Amino acid sequence: MRGPVSRTRPARPGDWTLEFLVSRLSDRRAAEHLQEIIENNLGSFWLQDLSPEAQREVVAHWRTGLVAAGEEHLPETNQKPDVVAHLRELVAATYRLPVE
């Protein structure tokens, strides 16, 4: 599994989480939407802004690879354990989403 794209400035945790998705999403429109959020430092992402298919794909990627990618690719800092814990919380929250 590839890690997020390298950047010259450190990624904020939210940026990293979105970057994790950009190269993985099959829906290029959804990927471009996420890339726009990252590039313009918009700082928020609403799952509901994506098509139902893209929503399911985002959730699947988060559930199957987000935490492992964070453990492998995030820089080794004192904050890394906290960031990985937040990634775990995000994944856990996906199990509380309404089912279509």
Summary of the structure (lengths in Angstrom):
residues: 100
radius of gyration: 13.0
end to end distance: 28.2
largest distance: 39.6
contacts: 239
relative contact order: 0.15
helix: 62%
strand: 0%
